[in-house]
Amino acid sequence: MTRALTRLREAGARAWWYVRELNGEHAYDRYVAHARSHDPHVRVLSRREFENRRIDRRDADPREGGGCC
């Protein structure tokens, strides 16, 4: 029973990682880790600021289909 539960938890963790990766939620975590690794005293953007900038960049990129009209 314990082994089956452990395998189920591991499978759930992998599935959750995959969903977050497809959603782009890991992008903020990677950004924070990268920013702090270069300078621990740097001001890190809040999640909202990061997402707003990411959306603005995506909308300005013609390859993403933003700004077509």
N, C-alpha and C positions, 0 to 999 in steps of 0.2 A: 504494500500500500504506500509506504513512504517513498519508495523508488518511483512509483508511478506518479505520485504527487510532485516530486522533484522534476521529473521529465515534463510534466504538464506545465509547471511554472517556467521552466526553461523555454519551452515552446511558446508560451505566452509572452515572455520577455523578448524573444526574437521577433515575434509578430508585431509587438508594440514598437520595437526599434524600426521595423520595416515601414509601418504606418507613419511614424514620425519622419522618417527619411523621405518618403513620398510627399508628405505634406510640406516639407521644408522647415519643420520645426527645429531640426538639428542645426540649421544655419546659424541661429542666434547663439546656441551653445558653442559652436566652433568659433564664431566671431569673438565671444567673450574670452575663450581660452587663448586665442591667438593674440588678442589685444593685451591681455595680462601677461603673456609670456614675453612680449617685447618690452613692456614697461609697466610694472605693477602699480605705478602711481597715475597712470593715464585714466582720464574719465571715460568710462564705458557707457555707450548709449543705453538708454532704457530699452526694454523690449518694444515698446510702442514706437520710439524714435527709430529703432532699427527696422521695424516692419514698414514704417512709413517711407523711409529712404529706399528700402528694397522694392516697394511697390512703385515708387516714383521712377527708379532706374528701369524697372521692367516696362512701365508704361512709355518711357522715352525711347526704348529700344525697338526699332522698326521690325526686327526679326521676331519679336514677341507679339506683334500685331497691334501694339499700342500706337496711338496718335495717327491712325490711318486717315482721318477725315479732317 
